[in-house]
Amino acid sequence: MGAKAIDLISLAAFSLLLLIPISVFLFLRIPRIRSLLIAYMRMVVQLVLVGIYLETIFRINHPLINLAWVLIMVTVACMAVTSQSGLRLKPFFFPLAMAFLISLAAVFGAFFIVLEPQTVFSARYLIPLGGMILGNILRSNVITLDRYFHGLQKRPEEFITHLSMGATHWEARKPFMADALKAAVSPQIATVATMGLVSLPGMMTGQILGGNSPSVAIQYQILIMVAIFTTATVSAFLGMVFASRRAFDNFQRLCPGLFNR
């Protein structure tokens, strides 16, 4: 038996809970009410449209169509990463797309260890799993690229000192990459360490609401957490490596026009 359906009137009534944070914003005079309401209206419209589209995809359930949807998600994720990290889309879209696709290909290939290939490529597995993984890839890459490139901008003397002392370009960039990756993975490690005690994760909750036993839900949660952490780390690392090839000129300086701000 699946999760109980929620009627629209009840859902609308539940959404009135937003009046509480809005009241807090009003009390503290935080100018975020308009952006909050716009964000939630966009969320509702986007989810309704995606829900209609996914119903069609699930009904057709063709591997090529499923993979095409994943590619669309990768494209949107690359655009979001560059926008939120203050980078221009044109020089960094291809490097990020390559980093994302390599990470996804590796982890979905590893899924064959525990699931049959036809199951992995089915719409009900490929799209939800890909969405959860890409969501975490997006967050880790935003943090990593922002910390990496702005570290190079704010501490150029450190980078130049490494080069002047005989370090290769890779060796001079390595401390900045390490600092950026540490900032991205630390929250995820904290989340993994407290999972089940502080929070009941989304995959496990969805499995239980869908009617599966807690033991099966735990198995899938472990599976997705390993996949998420691996892809988030690998994609963030590869994203910095590939992006660096577009970011420096022949004199080992950051190219002008890379940033939106």
BAFI-3210 file (N, C-alpha, C; in Angstrom, 3 decimals, decimal comma, padded with zeros to 6 digits):
// residues 261
n [1|2|3|4|5|6|7|8|9|10|11|12|13|14|15|16|17|18|19|20|21|22|23|24|25|26|27|28|29|30|31|32|33|34|35|36|37|38|39|40|41|42|43|44|45|46|47|48|49|50|51|52|53|54|55|56|57|58|59|60|61|62|63|64|65|66|67|68|69|70|71|72|73|74|75|76|77|78|79|80|81|82|83|84|85|86|87|88|89|90|91|92|93|94|95|96|97|98|99|100|101|102|103|104|105|106|107|108|109|110|111|112|113|114|115|116|117|118|119|120|121|122|123|124|125|126|127|128|129|130|131|132|133|134|135|136|137|138|139|140|141|142|143|144|145|146|147|148|149|150|151|152|153|154|155|156|157|158|159|160|161|162|163|164|165|166|167|168|169|170|171|172|173|174|175|176|177|178|179|180|181|182|183|184|185|186|187|188|189|190|191|192|193|194|195|196|197|198|199|200|201|202|203|204|205|206|207|208|209|210|211|212|213|214|215|216|217|218|219|220|221|222|223|224|225|226|227|228|229|230|231|232|233|234|235|236|237|238|239|240|241|242|243|244|245|246|247|248|249|250|251|252|253|254|255|256|257|258|259|260|261]
n.u [000,849|000,599|001,644|-000,674|-002,963|-003,162|-005,628|-006,308|-007,388|-006,767|-003,993|-003,561|-004,492|-002,612|-000,370|-000,657|000,911|003,147|002,643|003,677|006,653|006,592|005,460|007,513|009,485|008,237|008,169|010,891|011,570|012,626|013,421|012,275|009,912|008,473|010,245|010,198|007,500|007,333|009,246|008,043|005,690|006,797|007,964|005,683|004,421|006,485|006,816|004,296|004,244|006,503|005,629|003,474|004,922|006,637|004,828|004,152|006,660|007,163|005,142|005,772|008,474|011,057|014,452|016,172|014,710|014,561|017,281|017,673|016,197|017,726|020,016|018,979|018,540|021,193|022,134|020,610|021,536|024,259|023,975|022,825|024,862|026,986|025,717|025,077|027,579|028,794|030,100|030,764|028,686|029,445|032,367|032,567|030,602|030,901|033,209|032,079|029,843|031,095|032,400|030,188|028,864|030,784|031,009|028,357|028,121|029,993|028,933|026,384|027,133|028,222|025,899|025,008|026,037|024,332|021,775|019,707|020,526|018,299|016,613|018,010|018,010|015,352|012,557|011,493|013,573|015,984|015,487|014,515|016,724|018,843|018,050|018,232|020,972|022,105|021,137|022,644|025,195|025,062|024,934|027,421|029,256|028,726|029,620|032,308|033,457|032,987|034,497|037,029|037,750|037,374|039,133|041,549|041,377|041,420|043,724|046,144|048,879|049,777|049,448|051,169|053,586|054,019|054,453|056,763|058,599|059,185|057,162|054,888|052,141|049,927|050,673|050,720|048,036|046,883|046,599|044,477|042,459|042,166|041,271|038,813|037,409|037,274|035,561|033,216|032,657|032,560|030,026|028,457|029,672|029,104|026,331|026,017|027,145|025,303|022,966|019,862|019,851|019,717|018,289|015,736|016,292|015,470|015,195|014,787|012,456|010,664|010,587|009,420|006,923|005,983|005,324|007,214|009,238|010,999|013,602|014,221|014,069|016,238|018,364|018,262|018,689|021,323|022,578|022,022|023,240|025,966|026,332|025,689|027,616|029,983|029,704|029,318|031,779|033,672|032,745|032,997|035,770|036,686|035,373|036,760|039,289|038,826|037,665|039,761|041,386|040,243|040,415|042,864|045,460|048,196|050,230|049,808|047,882|044,707|042,144|040,627|037,172|035,832|034,046|030,813|030,477]
n.v [-001,195|002,182|005,567|007,659|009,665|013,249|015,660|018,618|020,869|020,428|020,434|023,080|024,377|023,470|024,743|027,282|027,488|028,865|031,448|031,820|031,967|034,237|036,136|036,358|037,479|039,944|041,024|041,307|042,911|041,938|041,969|039,813|038,651|038,866|037,579|035,051|034,230|034,276|032,307|030,006|029,873|029,469|026,984|025,344|025,501|024,488|021,894|020,780|020,797|019,201|016,870|016,120|015,667|013,615|011,583|010,865|010,033|007,865|006,180|005,628|004,755|004,342|003,578|005,432|007,817|008,221|008,603|010,923|012,762|012,834|014,034|016,553|017,401|017,516|019,601|021,785|021,778|022,472|025,088|026,255|025,954|027,554|030,032|030,426|030,335|032,549|032,514|032,783|031,331|030,386|029,767|027,721|025,784|023,374|022,070|021,579|020,037|017,754|016,846|016,255|014,275|012,222|011,494|010,669|008,538|006,746|006,093|005,110|002,963|001,436|000,825|-001,421|-003,505|-004,076|-003,885|-004,918|-004,253|-003,427|-002,519|-000,362|001,427|001,952|004,208|004,734|004,326|005,429|008,228|009,388|008,643|009,813|012,491|012,996|012,583|014,503|016,850|017,010|017,051|019,528|021,329|020,812|021,517|024,234|025,328|024,480|025,560|028,282|028,796|027,993|029,590|032,187|032,139|032,021|034,518|036,270|035,639|036,001|036,362|034,190|032,077|032,906|032,915|030,176|029,360|030,847|029,645|027,352|025,503|023,453|024,334|022,835|022,038|024,525|025,215|023,279|023,594|025,450|024,039|021,933|023,275|024,262|021,887|020,666|022,428|021,866|019,121|018,749|019,482|017,404|015,100|015,463|015,234|012,553|011,270|011,718|010,656|009,061|009,396|012,183|012,995|011,638|010,291|011,352|009,392|007,016|007,681|008,055|005,446|004,035|005,351|004,590|001,980|-000,029|-002,169|-001,111|-002,236|-002,731|-000,106|001,017|-000,265|000,855|003,507|003,511|002,785|005,036|007,103|006,477|006,693|009,413|010,820|009,975|010,817|013,568|014,359|013,484|014,801|017,483|017,686|016,998|019,018|021,336|020,721|020,476|022,966|024,658|024,471|026,161|028,531|029,831|031,827|031,838|032,796|031,852|033,182|034,174|034,286|037,215|038,213|035,961|035,964|036,775|038,691]
n.w [000,000|-000,897|-000,059|001,722|-000,059|-000,315|-000,073|-002,041|-000,724|001,959|001,759|000,967|003,256|005,107|004,124|005,082|007,267|006,573|007,230|009,721|009,628|007,970|009,649|011,506|009,864|009,348|011,916|012,523|010,484|008,055|004,725|002,994|002,334|-000,086|-001,886|-000,728|-001,077|-003,881|-004,467|-003,370|-004,894|-007,410|-006,903|-006,531|-009,073|-010,722|-009,647|-010,155|-012,980|-013,513|-012,270|-013,947|-016,284|-015,453|-014,911|-017,494|-018,460|-016,731|-017,544|-020,228|-019,984|-021,289|-021,826|-023,227|-023,226|-020,491|-019,884|-021,360|-019,877|-017,554|-018,579|-019,117|-016,498|-015,633|-017,243|-016,279|-013,654|-013,999|-014,931|-012,686|-010,769|-011,768|-011,723|-008,962|-007,784|-008,741|-011,208|-014,741|-017,225|-019,828|-020,074|-018,217|-018,396|-019,976|-018,703|-016,129|-016,788|-017,807|-015,492|-013,865|-015,396|-015,583|-012,873|-012,331|-014,171|-013,139|-010,581|-011,196|-012,710|-010,663|-009,309|-010,584|-009,200|-007,110|-008,158|-010,912|-014,383|-016,020|-014,069|-012,959|-015,125|-015,401|-015,257|-012,698|-010,974|-012,062|-012,501|-009,962|-008,277|-009,700|-009,486|-006,684|-006,288|-008,035|-006,885|-004,530|-005,643|-006,879|-004,667|-003,373|-005,361|-005,764|-003,325|-003,377|-005,808|-005,414|-003,056|-003,945|-006,297|-005,338|-003,252|-004,642|-005,816|-003,602|-002,230|-003,835|-003,544|-002,074|-003,875|-005,946|-004,561|-004,081|-006,737|-007,392|-005,793|-007,045|-007,338|-009,190|-011,402|-010,672|-008,055|-006,804|-006,876|-005,343|-002,390|-002,297|-003,533|-001,740|000,547|-000,399|-001,048|001,438|002,788|001,428|001,869|004,610|005,934|004,860|005,869|008,568|008,466|007,634|009,842|011,882|010,996|011,305|014,028|014,603|012,355|010,220|007,235|003,816|001,693|003,151|004,590|002,444|001,387|003,522|003,761|001,317|001,745|002,164|004,265|007,267|007,283|004,581|003,693|005,054|003,778|001,189|001,878|002,857|000,487|-001,197|000,235|000,190|-002,560|-002,960|-001,403|-002,619|-005,343|-004,965|-003,857|-005,795|-008,115|-007,329|-007,002|-009,621|-010,974|-010,142|-011,183|-014,001|-014,529|-013,947|-016,147|-017,947|-016,671|-016,328|-017,821|-020,252|-018,722|-016,250|-014,756|-013,414|-015,748|-017,156|-016,840|-015,886|-013,822|-012,542|-010,697]
ca.u [000,000|001,397|001,353|-002,026|-003,070|-003,566|-006,481|-005,744|-007,837|-005,962|-002,628|-003,578|-004,619|-001,317|000,584|-000,815|002,000|004,118|002,342|004,515|007,922|006,319|005,271|008,848|010,119|007,629|008,570|012,301|011,720|013,502|012,761|012,344|008,577|008,152|011,060|009,713|006,245|007,643|009,954|007,095|004,808|007,582|008,105|004,423|004,231|007,507|006,535|003,111|004,643|007,392|004,804|002,763|005,909|007,142|003,781|004,298|007,918|007,001|004,246|006,528|009,578|012,056|015,776|016,722|013,969|014,992|018,616|017,540|015,746|018,884|020,868|018,344|018,823|022,607|022,243|020,066|022,442|025,447|023,583|022,604|026,154|027,716|024,993|025,163|028,974|029,281|030,926|030,074|028,274|030,083|033,652|032,570|029,517|031,415|033,975|031,200|029,029|031,949|032,601|028,937|028,556|031,738|030,628|027,109|028,374|030,708|028,089|025,320|027,770|028,341|024,568|024,815|026,465|023,209|020,517|019,801|020,624|016,990|016,048|018,732|017,626|013,908|012,251|011,213|014,844|017,002|015,179|014,597|018,096|019,632|017,678|018,822|022,428|022,427|020,878|023,796|026,306|024,902|025,330|028,853|030,014|028,579|030,529|033,685|033,921|033,000|035,642|038,265|038,107|037,494|040,384|042,609|041,259|041,702|045,073|047,007|050,285|050,082|049,560|052,391|054,733|054,247|055,038|058,110|059,489|059,429|056,020|054,161|050,831|049,081|051,065|050,327|046,578|046,426|046,062|043,182|041,511|041,932|040,444|037,467|036,756|036,995|034,364|032,045|032,333|032,399|028,615|027,931|030,178|028,322|024,999|026,132|027,469|024,146|021,780|019,152|019,741|019,214|017,324|015,311|016,568|014,382|015,030|014,210|011,076|009,875|010,400|008,468|005,613|005,575|004,864|008,296|009,623|012,159|014,869|014,462|014,314|017,604|019,283|018,277|019,276|022,777|022,971|021,992|024,191|027,283|026,346|025,681|028,896|031,004|029,544|029,525|033,211|034,370|032,355|033,581|037,192|036,844|034,920|037,875|040,365|038,442|037,439|041,055|041,956|039,663|040,459|044,186|046,069|049,525|051,129|049,348|047,048|043,282|041,688|039,576|035,840|035,328|033,103|029,664|030,525]
ca.v [000,000|003,390|006,647|008,215|010,885|014,453|016,474|019,948|021,828|020,171|020,879|024,547|024,774|023,207|025,746|028,507|027,530|029,861|032,717|031,934|032,634|035,571|036,999|036,609|038,435|041,251|041,515|041,693|043,775|041,284|042,140|038,567|038,069|038,769|036,520|033,777|033,879|033,964|031,026|028,910|029,770|028,805|025,577|024,649|025,399|023,586|020,519|020,305|020,515|018,034|015,711|015,721|015,128|012,340|010,582|010,402|009,283|006,586|005,330|005,168|003,996|003,963|003,965|006,620|008,981|008,402|009,198|012,297|013,585|013,010|015,034|017,855|017,749|017,888|020,929|022,766|021,813|023,250|026,493|026,712|026,017|028,745|031,221|030,605|030,521|033,807|032,277|032,888|030,012|029,936|029,058|026,646|024,809|022,075|021,389|021,094|018,945|016,566|016,380|015,666|013,046|011,184|011,061|009,919|007,275|005,843|005,592|004,280|001,698|000,682|000,339|-002,750|-004,502|-004,413|-003,871|-005,356|-003,110|-002,933|-001,791|000,913|002,323|002,205|005,585|004,838|004,281|006,315|009,651|009,817|008,521|010,851|013,775|013,140|012,694|015,792|017,908|017,111|017,495|020,972|022,049|020,675|022,255|025,658|025,662|024,230|026,524|029,607|028,880|027,810|030,724|033,408|032,005|032,431|035,965|037,028|035,341|035,744|036,317|032,817|031,299|033,331|032,484|028,756|029,258|031,416|028,726|026,179|024,594|023,397|024,982|021,929|022,112|025,837|025,231|022,197|024,049|026,107|022,974|021,197|024,125|024,323|020,584|020,467|023,209|021,240|017,786|018,731|019,350|016,097|014,122|015,664|014,677|011,096|010,810|011,845|010,129|008,071|009,895|013,556|013,115|010,453|010,790|011,372|008,116|006,064|008,108|007,756|003,999|003,612|005,849|003,816|000,664|-000,974|-002,354|-000,290|-002,878|-002,448|001,334|001,247|-000,709|001,861|004,736|003,323|002,806|006,390|007,967|006,174|007,272|010,872|011,340|009,694|011,692|014,962|014,575|013,310|015,862|018,743|017,640|017,083|020,335|022,271|020,358|020,818|024,415|025,338|024,493|027,309|029,708|030,465|032,134|031,250|033,307|031,265|034,145|034,000|035,030|038,205|037,915|034,672|036,110|037,660|039,750]
ca.w [000,000|-000,996|000,883|001,652|-000,852|000,407|-000,943|-002,293|000,289|003,155|001,483|001,001|004,658|005,752|003,639|005,863|008,245|006,118|007,890|010,921|009,283|007,440|010,819|012,048|008,951|009,579|013,228|012,456|009,306|007,080|003,415|002,228|002,200|-001,512|-002,483|-000,189|-001,739|-005,281|-004,491|-003,134|-006,056|-008,454|-006,528|-006,791|-010,523|-011,259|-009,222|-010,876|-014,360|-013,509|-011,946|-015,166|-017,218|-014,944|-015,111|-018,878|-018,563|-016,032|-018,331|-021,401|-019,390|-022,295|-021,301|-023,874|-022,721|-019,102|-019,915|-021,860|-018,752|-016,677|-019,229|-018,878|-015,105|-015,571|-017,847|-015,329|-012,493|-014,383|-014,978|-011,308|-010,074|-012,207|-011,268|-007,517|-007,373|-009,304|-012,386|-016,023|-017,704|-021,064|-019,948|-017,223|-018,575|-020,436|-017,646|-015,075|-017,333|-017,859|-014,114|-013,397|-016,137|-015,172|-011,525|-012,432|-014,870|-012,231|-009,494|-011,748|-013,036|-009,412|-008,944|-011,168|-008,206|-006,222|-008,889|-012,292|-015,301|-016,439|-012,932|-012,842|-016,211|-015,401|-014,859|-011,258|-010,245|-012,628|-012,351|-008,553|-007,780|-010,348|-008,927|-005,346|-006,422|-008,654|-005,914|-003,635|-006,484|-007,069|-003,446|-003,106|-006,366|-005,494|-002,224|-003,779|-006,805|-004,803|-002,151|-004,704|-007,131|-004,549|-002,519|-005,566|-006,004|-002,387|-001,726|-004,996|-003,149|-001,655|-005,100|-006,640|-003,754|-004,387|-008,071|-007,384|-005,069|-007,879|-007,398|-010,447|-011,335|-009,895|-006,642|-006,288|-006,731|-004,473|-001,097|-002,502|-003,823|-000,494|001,406|-000,968|-000,930|002,859|003,118|000,806|002,383|006,068|006,324|004,477|006,834|009,790|008,213|007,638|011,195|012,770|010,326|012,105|015,400|014,534|011,258|009,480|005,882|002,851|001,005|004,097|004,846|001,256|001,300|004,564|003,355|000,157|002,155|002,395|005,660|007,653|006,932|003,163|003,601|005,528|002,727|000,126|002,401|002,848|-000,926|-001,750|000,933|-000,384|-003,911|-002,866|-000,921|-003,629|-006,505|-004,559|-003,680|-007,074|-009,051|-006,863|-007,326|-011,071|-011,392|-009,963|-012,114|-015,371|-014,616|-013,901|-017,493|-018,640|-015,802|-016,273|-019,107|-020,463|-017,693|-014,984|-014,046|-013,645|-016,917|-016,874|-017,349|-015,425|-012,726|-012,719|-009,679]
c.u [000,882|001,008|-000,055|-002,017|-003,581|-004,424|-005,965|-006,145|-007,014|-004,534|-002,531|-003,672|-003,300|-000,297|000,456|000,203|003,061|003,863|003,205|005,870|007,706|006,127|006,608|009,585|009,573|008,097|010,003|012,605|012,763|012,818|012,861|010,980|008,224|008,936|010,625|008,457|006,472|008,313|008,987|006,100|005,530|007,719|006,842|004,222|005,212|007,216|005,321|003,479|005,539|006,603|004,046|003,726|006,398|006,101|003,886|005,555|007,790|006,124|004,973|007,684|010,550|013,428|016,339|016,019|014,368|016,358|018,569|017,087|016,887|019,825|020,290|018,629|020,276|022,798|021,767|020,986|023,695|025,139|023,410|023,922|026,909|027,044|025,218|026,592|029,592|030,164|030,101|029,832|029,140|031,411|033,590|031,496|030,068|032,267|033,087|030,349|029,838|032,167|031,352|028,679|029,500|031,357|029,361|027,318|029,048|029,770|026,941|025,876|027,919|026,992|024,302|025,247|025,273|021,870|020,746|019,823|019,269|016,286|016,691|018,257|016,120|013,647|012,090|012,472|015,808|016,724|015,185|016,014|018,988|019,325|018,277|020,329|022,813|022,166|022,045|025,061|026,265|025,398|026,832|029,687|029,878|029,563|031,978|034,198|033,975|034,220|036,967|038,663|038,211|038,698|041,565|042,584|041,765|043,115|046,025|048,476|050,698|050,297|050,861|053,645|055,060|054,923|056,485|059,109|059,679|058,289|055,419|052,808|049,858|049,387|050,664|048,824|046,083|045,916|044,701|042,098|041,165|041,022|039,003|036,722|036,411|035,730|033,103|031,659|032,091|030,933|028,029|028,414|029,403|026,923|025,014|026,327|026,257|022,874|021,162|018,977|019,149|018,123|016,982|015,351|015,418|014,144|014,344|012,752|010,177|009,600|009,353|007,060|005,077|005,162|005,945|008,621|010,813|013,490|015,220|014,785|015,738|018,620|019,392|018,893|020,796|023,301|023,058|022,988|025,617|027,404|026,447|027,043|030,002|030,898|029,770|031,010|033,951|034,031|032,940|035,068|037,420|036,402|036,023|038,991|040,031|038,249|038,756|041,691|041,431|039,918|041,784|044,709|047,461|050,550|050,697|048,615|045,589|042,854|040,627|038,235|035,281|034,159|031,978|029,667|031,952]
c.v [001,242|004,420|007,190|009,522|012,039|015,294|017,916|020,968|021,661|020,651|022,400|025,049|024,570|024,269|027,079|028,591|028,556|031,234|032,921|032,544|034,027|036,563|037,344|037,633|039,850|041,862|042,027|042,605|043,224|041,332|040,897|037,953|037,861|037,645|035,138|033,327|033,517|032,596|029,860|028,768|029,099|027,324|024,793|024,436|024,395|022,144|019,950|019,925|019,298|016,770|015,191|015,063|013,749|011,233|009,987|009,560|007,913|005,628|004,782|004,275|003,450|004,445|005,238|007,894|009,274|009,062|010,646|013,229|013,839|014,060|016,443|018,325|018,178|019,296|022,009|022,900|022,629|024,735|027,055|026,868|027,283|030,018|031,478|030,780|031,771|033,650|032,429|031,483|029,507|029,216|027,819|025,587|023,434|021,375|020,819|019,930|017,653|015,982|015,683|014,318|011,907|010,627|010,211|008,565|006,268|005,245|004,744|002,956|000,818|000,164|-001,064|-003,857|-004,977|-004,474|-004,355|-004,146|-002,556|-002,174|-000,414|001,905|002,561|003,595|005,724|004,757|005,356|007,789|010,093|009,731|009,595|012,231|014,015|013,343|014,060|016,959|018,111|017,506|019,014|021,736|021,983|021,463|023,760|026,090|025,559|025,294|027,939|029,779|028,821|029,074|032,029|033,352|032,429|033,937|036,746|036,785|035,068|035,642|034,915|031,930|031,623|032,885|031,027|028,588|029,741|030,516|027,405|025,188|024,588|024,096|024,144|022,036|023,446|025,923|024,271|022,673|024,717|025,064|022,197|021,975|024,160|023,003|020,271|021,200|022,544|019,934|017,758|018,658|017,985|015,008|014,227|015,069|013,159|010,568|010,819|011,264|008,993|008,497|011,297|013,683|011,742|010,830|010,569|010,055|007,100|006,405|007,774|006,273|003,517|004,079|005,089|002,399|-000,370|-001,063|-001,465|-000,913|-002,648|-000,974|001,674|000,862|000,332|003,171|004,657|003,414|004,239|007,304|007,727|006,812|008,787|011,405|011,130|010,661|013,155|015,275|014,525|014,442|017,212|018,805|017,789|018,442|021,370|021,994|020,814|022,321|025,178|025,431|025,669|028,617|030,465|030,716|031,510|031,713|032,878|032,283|033,842|034,870|036,066|037,733|036,577|034,818|037,070|038,805|040,020]
c.w [000,000|000,042|000,656|000,864|000,012|-000,522|-000,974|-001,233|001,567|002,959|001,524|002,439|005,399|005,359|004,368|006,999|007,858|006,733|009,138|010,587|008,695|008,583|011,468|011,187|009,170|010,890|013,220|011,264|008,318|005,717|002,531|001,984|000,726|-002,181|-001,992|-000,919|-003,200|-005,382|-004,309|-004,274|-007,218|-008,169|-006,868|-008,282|-011,129|-010,895|-009,940|-012,304|-014,445|-013,194|-013,153|-016,149|-016,766|-015,059|-016,508|-019,048|-017,909|-016,842|-019,561|-020,979|-020,443|-021,810|-021,909|-023,409|-021,280|-019,034|-020,411|-020,738|-017,771|-017,268|-019,068|-017,455|-014,938|-016,129|-016,884|-014,116|-012,805|-014,416|-013,570|-010,561|-010,471|-011,707|-009,782|-007,012|-007,991|-010,514|-013,657|-016,582|-018,854|-020,852|-019,060|-017,429|-018,950|-019,375|-016,537|-015,563|-017,401|-016,466|-013,592|-014,075|-015,766|-013,808|-011,564|-013,096|-013,947|-011,185|-010,028|-012,267|-011,808|-008,932|-009,492|-010,214|-007,382|-006,945|-010,319|-013,230|-015,721|-015,321|-012,815|-013,892|-016,296|-014,833|-013,351|-010,411|-010,737|-012,319|-010,887|-007,983|-008,389|-009,796|-007,555|-005,422|-006,999|-007,717|-004,973|-004,393|-006,655|-005,846|-003,207|-004,103|-006,205|-004,410|-002,675|-004,744|-006,242|-003,916|-002,923|-005,460|-006,340|-003,607|-003,371|-005,805|-004,789|-001,856|-002,891|-004,619|-002,703|-002,873|-005,831|-005,885|-004,020|-005,744|-008,084|-006,670|-005,809|-007,958|-008,791|-010,277|-010,513|-008,401|-006,018|-006,058|-005,659|-003,111|-001,212|-002,785|-002,560|000,446|000,916|-000,791|000,523|003,275|002,576|001,476|003,888|006,504|005,978|005,426|008,140|009,643|008,270|009,057|012,117|012,163|011,140|013,542|015,422|013,479|010,696|008,006|004,917|002,143|001,905|004,390|003,670|001,098|002,303|004,208|002,155|000,476|002,382|003,881|005,989|007,260|005,463|002,964|004,025|004,447|001,615|000,602|002,427|001,415|-001,444|-001,055|000,448|-001,763|-003,862|-002,449|-001,954|-004,801|-006,146|-004,442|-005,017|-008,042|-008,643|-007,198|-008,828|-011,592|-011,251|-010,966|-013,529|-015,536|-014,633|-015,280|-018,311|-017,896|-015,837|-017,673|-019,198|-019,438|-016,289|-014,102|-014,341|-014,821|-016,505|-017,427|-016,940|-014,463|-013,096|-011,723|-009,275]
res [m|g|a|k|a|i|d|l|i|s|l|a|a|f|s|l|l|l|l|i|p|i|s|v|f|l|f|l|r|i|p|r|i|r|s|l|l|i|a|y|m|r|m|v|v|q|l|v|l|v|g|i|y|l|e|t|i|f|r|i|n|h|p|l|i|n|l|a|w|v|l|i|m|v|t|v|a|c|m|a|v|t|s|q|s|g|l|r|l|k|p|f|f|f|p|l|a|m|a|f|l|i|s|l|a|a|v|f|g|a|f|f|i|v|l|e|p|q|t|v|f|s|a|r|y|l|i|p|l|g|g|m|i|l|g|n|i|l|r|s|n|v|i|t|l|d|r|y|f|h|g|l|q|k|r|p|e|e|f|i|t|h|l|s|m|g|a|t|h|w|e|a|r|k|p|f|m|a|d|a|l|k|a|a|v|s|p|q|i|a|t|v|a|t|m|g|l|v|s|l|p|g|m|m|t|g|q|i|l|g|g|n|s|p|s|v|a|i|q|y|q|i|l|i|m|v|a|i|f|t|t|a|t|v|s|a|f|l|g|m|v|f|a|s|r|r|a|f|d|n|f|q|r|l|c|p|g|l|f|n|r]
***
